[in-house]
Amino acid sequence: MPTKQPRLNVVLAPSTFVTIEKIARHQGKSMSVVAKELMEDAIEKHEDMLLSELAMKREARSKKTVGHDKAWR
């Protein structure tokens, strides 16, 4: 039965292919599931980094600051 999920073809370096293959074998999962999970993790980390950069920019522009002692009373 065909899936309704979008598909993506990716060309990997041989070393990356072998690594994914080893992880899949170790976890008892298919290579496509392992690759999907690795991409999802990478996207989440990328989003975290972008949000952190945005927070740092906003913090730099902010004139109002609160000292550590006052913030945690």
N, C-alpha and C positions, 0 to 999 in steps of 0.2 A: 504494500500500500504506500503510495507516495506521500511524502510529508508536505505540510503547508509552510514549514519553516524555511526562511531564505537560506540559500547556500552560498558558500564562498570557496573558491579554489585558491590555494596558496602554494607557492613554490618555496621549499625550504632548503637550506644548506644541509648537506648530508649529516653533519654533526648534530644539527637541531633535530632532524628526523630521528636519528638514533636515540637522542635524549628523550624525545617524546615517546618513542617506542618502548624504551626501558621503563619510564614512569608508568605508562599504560599497563605494561606487563606486571609491574610491581603492585599496582593498585587494582588490578583485575578489571580494568576499564578499556573501552575502545580508544584508539588513538584520537579519533575525532572528539570524543568527550573530553579527553585530557587537553587537547589543543583549545577547545572551547573554554574550559575552565581557566586555563592559563591566560587566554586573551581577556576574559572577564576580570581576572585579578589585575592584569596590567592596566585595563581601562579604569578600574576603581582607583588604583594608585595614581594614575595620571590625573583623574578628577580631583583627588585629594591634594595633589601638588598644585593644581590650578587654583583651588579654593584657598589654599594656604597663601599663595602669592597674592590673591585678591585681598585677603585679610591683612596681610602685611602692608599693602599699599594703602588700604583704608586707615590702618593704625598710624602710618606715617603722616597722613593728612590730618588726623584728628588732633585737635588742640587740647581736648579734655583728657586728662590722665588721672588715674587713681593709684595711689601707692599700694604696695603689696599688703602691708599691715592693715590698711583701711579696707581693702577689698575683701579680706578674709575674716573680718570681725563678726 
